């Protein structure tokens, strides 16, 4: 699998675990507020890491790390993702997978084989707003809906999450998300933060008062909704 980065220690990317983070390049979307723009726009310029470097690192960290978070880019673009995750699991590490949900066939394999212990799926916006928020006219919404259903109907622990960005999201987004994903799953409204590597434009976060209003909009349908990333 193509790997473009390794964060050797994180206490944030995989909550409840002392983990490392593996970054994959390429993405099929162009979300303008993306915080890993280099992996999306200039993947060929990123230093490639051999899989064996990762597994050598993990062997040395046994007993110190207990989890591996795999993010991107979009990891499910890589056909050899299941094989990579299988090796990580065979080493005894817990796996968290981040995905935008556009490749449900890959996600189905991961879930069916128990190759991820936790999946975090991005819900970019209300369904009518997906083209604007993902920067593409054909975001593949049917695939996204299928992936969401796979998680909601399956047994793997998961969360949905939306990075909330001023100028891109409105109350209408959260009214639709509430209709779409109604249930007892975990749902996080994440405050936008500028990483310094934004894909396009300038964006800002909503203040807490407005984030709380979005949360109240969703709560009747998704009672486990929480705000993440605000002081």
C-alpha positions in Angstrom: 0.0 0.0 0.0 1.2 3.5 -0.8 2.1 5.3 2.5 3.0 9.0 2.6 3.6 9.6 6.3 3.8 8.3 9.8 3.0 10.1 13.0 4.8 8.0 15.6 2.6 8.9 18.6 -0.9 10.3 18.9 -3.3 10.4 21.8 -6.0 12.2 19.7 -6.4 10.3 16.4 -7.6 7.1 18.1 -9.4 8.1 21.4 -8.7 5.8 24.3 -5.6 4.4 22.6 -1.9 5.2 22.5 -1.5 5.0 18.8 0.5 5.9 15.7 -1.1 7.4 12.6 -0.4 6.1 9.1 -1.2 8.6 6.2 -2.2 7.4 2.7 -2.1 9.8 -0.3 -4.8 10.6 -2.9 -8.5 11.5 -2.5 -11.4 11.5 -4.8 -12.8 14.7 -3.4 -11.6 18.3 -3.2 -13.1 19.6 0.0 -11.8 23.2 0.0 -11.2 23.1 3.8 -9.2 19.9 3.7 -6.4 20.0 6.2 -4.1 17.6 4.4 -4.0 19.4 1.1 -0.5 18.1 0.1 -1.7 14.5 0.3 -4.6 15.4 -2.0 -3.1 17.9 -4.5 0.5 16.9 -4.6 0.7 13.2 -3.6 3.6 12.5 -5.9 5.7 15.1 -4.0 5.2 13.4 -0.7 7.9 11.0 0.5 6.8 7.4 0.0 7.3 4.9 2.8 7.7 1.2 2.2 5.1 -0.9 4.1 8.0 -2.8 5.7 9.2 0.4 7.3 5.8 0.6 9.1 5.9 -3.0 10.2 9.4 -2.7 11.4 8.4 0.4 13.4 5.4 -1.4 14.9 7.5 -4.4 15.9 9.8 -2.0 17.9 6.7 -0.3 19.5 5.0 -3.5 20.8 4.0 -2.9 24.4 4.3 0.9 23.9 1.6 1.4 21.3 -1.7 -0.4 21.3 -3.4 1.1 18.2 -2.8 2.2 14.6 -5.0 4.9 13.0 -5.1 4.9 9.2 -6.1 8.1 7.5 -5.5 10.1 4.4 -6.3 11.2 1.9 -8.8 8.5 1.5 -7.5 5.1 2.5 -10.2 3.0 0.8 -8.8 4.2 -2.6 -6.0 1.7 -2.1 -7.0 -1.9 -3.1 -4.4 -3.4 -0.8 -5.8 -1.6 2.3 -7.4 -4.9 3.6 -4.1 -6.7 3.4 -2.3 -4.0 5.2 -4.9 -3.9 7.9 -4.8 -7.7 8.2 -1.1 -7.6 8.9 -1.5 -4.8 11.5 -4.2 -6.8 13.3 -2.1 -10.0 13.2 0.6 -8.1 15.1 -1.9 -7.5 17.9 -2.7 -3.8 17.3 -6.2 -2.3 17.4 -7.1 -0.5 14.1 -9.0 2.7 13.6 -9.9 3.6 10.0 -10.9 7.0 8.7 -13.0 7.1 5.5 -15.3 9.4 3.5 -17.5 6.4 2.7 -17.1 6.6 -1.1 -15.9 2.9 -1.5 -18.5 0.7 0.3 -17.1 -2.5 -1.3 -13.8 -1.9 0.4 -15.5 -0.9 3.7 -17.7 -4.0 3.5 -14.6 -6.2 3.3 -13.0 -4.5 6.2 -16.1 -4.9 8.3 -16.8 -8.5 7.3 -13.2 -9.6 8.2 -13.0 -7.6 11.4 -10.0 -5.6 10.1 -11.0 -2.4 11.9 -11.9 -2.1 15.5 -13.3 1.4 15.0 -14.3 3.4 11.9 -14.7 7.2 11.7 -16.8 8.2 8.7 -17.0 11.8 7.6 -20.4 13.1 6.9 -19.5 16.2 4.9 -22.8 18.0 4.9 -26.5 17.6 4.3 -27.0 15.5 1.1 -28.0 18.4 -1.1 -24.9 20.3 -0.1 -22.4 17.5 -0.8 -21.2 18.9 -4.2 -20.3 22.2 -2.8 -18.6 20.9 0.4 -16.7 18.1 -1.4 -15.7 20.3 -4.4 -17.1 17.8 -7.0 -20.2 17.8 -9.1 -20.6 14.0 -8.6 -19.6 13.1 -5.1 -21.0 9.6 -5.2 -23.7 10.1 -2.7 -25.3 6.7 -3.2 -22.0 5.1 -2.2 -21.8 7.3 0.9 -25.3 6.4 1.9 -24.4 2.7 1.4 -21.4 3.0 3.6 -23.3 4.8 6.3 -25.9 2.0 6.3 -23.1 -0.7 6.5 -21.9 0.9 9.7 -25.3 1.5 11.2 -26.4 -2.1 10.5 -23.1 -3.7 11.5 -21.3 -4.7 14.7 -18.1 -2.6 14.4 -17.8 0.3 16.7 -17.9 3.6 14.7 -18.7 7.3 14.7 -20.0 9.8 12.2 -18.4 13.2 12.2 -18.8 16.5 10.5 -16.2 19.3 10.4 -18.4 22.4 10.6 -17.1 25.3 8.5 -18.5 28.9 8.4 -19.6 29.7 4.9 -20.2 26.1 3.9 -22.7 24.7 6.5 -26.1 26.0 7.6 -28.9 24.7 9.8 -30.4 23.0 6.7 -27.4 20.6 6.6 -28.0 19.4 10.1 -31.8 19.1 9.6 -31.0 16.7 6.7 -28.3 14.8 8.6 -30.8 14.3 11.5 -33.3 12.8 9.0 -30.7 10.7 7.3 -28.8 9.3 10.2 -31.4 9.1 12.9 -30.4 6.6 15.5 -28.2 5.9 18.6 -24.8 6.2 16.9 -22.1 8.5 18.0 -22.0 11.7 16.0 -19.5 14.5 16.5 -19.6 18.1 15.3 -16.0 19.0 14.9 -14.8 22.6 15.1 -12.9 23.7 12.0 -9.2 24.4 12.6 -6.8 25.8 10.1 -3.9 23.4 9.8 -1.8 25.7 7.6 -2.2 23.2 4.7 -5.8 24.1 3.6 -6.7 23.0 0.1 -8.3 26.2 -1.2 -9.6 29.5 0.2 -9.9 30.9 3.7 -12.3 29.5 6.3 -13.1 30.0 9.9 -14.9 28.2 12.7 -18.4 28.9 14.1 -18.5 30.2 17.6 -19.6 27.8 20.4 -23.1 29.4 20.5 -23.8 28.5 16.9 -22.2 25.0 17.3 -24.5 24.4 20.2 -27.5 25.4 18.1 -26.4 22.9 15.4 -26.1 20.3 18.1 -29.6 21.1 19.4 -30.9 20.7 15.8 -29.6 17.2 15.6 -30.1 15.9 19.2 -33.8 14.8 18.9 -32.8 12.4 16.1 -29.2 11.5 17.1 -29.1 11.9 20.9 -25.4 11.0 21.2 -24.3 14.1 19.3 -21.4 15.9 20.8 -19.1 18.9 20.0 -15.5 18.1 19.5 -12.4 20.4 19.3 -13.6 23.5 21.1 -12.0 24.8 24.3 
